[in-house]
């Protein structure tokens, strides 16, 4: 069974840096073709893709957020970490991580974690 | 403003069929596989269709996907009240500086 779970702060202040961890089980991020991505969803709004890291450490970022994002992996711990700098209230959203396998989409997804940006 | 365009809402009666469209361009749908996701109220999205028309294990054949040119379509037959959800299309986009993933704005399905 493949599972992913997001963890991190539920509340951050404007201008702070957000660090989220995705801890997964049931697959290895050292397997060819496998990746882990981050997607967020502001309350009542659509999905927005943020970043993706592959087994070979290839990294992809949303062009509009690239300057603020960093994605890393720790294969031995089965974890992927996303950092987002200079947080703003508009970044309030549920943040999801999900497994990606080549062209097969994101499957499965973690339960998500709601992050609120407020002073 | 999403790169992929979906109708905000669709509706149909139980037992009927509905289709949800996803319109893009040559830099995304036109040259990449499309995935579809179902998001039931208060839950995380779930993969319904990948590589345009393939269903993951456990997804009933009431759900189908197709692609033509720069548009994709999700079809759902034999509608059930449990199908009420938001549906999103997604794909890769090769415009701008580097390939990136894009999603549609989502379509809310109401089963009347």
Interface residues (C-beta under 8 A of the other chain):
Chain A: X37 X39 X46 X47 X48 X49 X52 X60 X61 X62 X63 X96 X98 X103 X104 X105 X106 X107 X108 X109 X110 X111 X112
Chain B: X2 X32 X33 X35 X37 X44 X45 X46 X47 X49 X50 X51 X56 X88 X90 X96 X97 X98 X99 X100 X101 X102 X103 X104 X105 X106
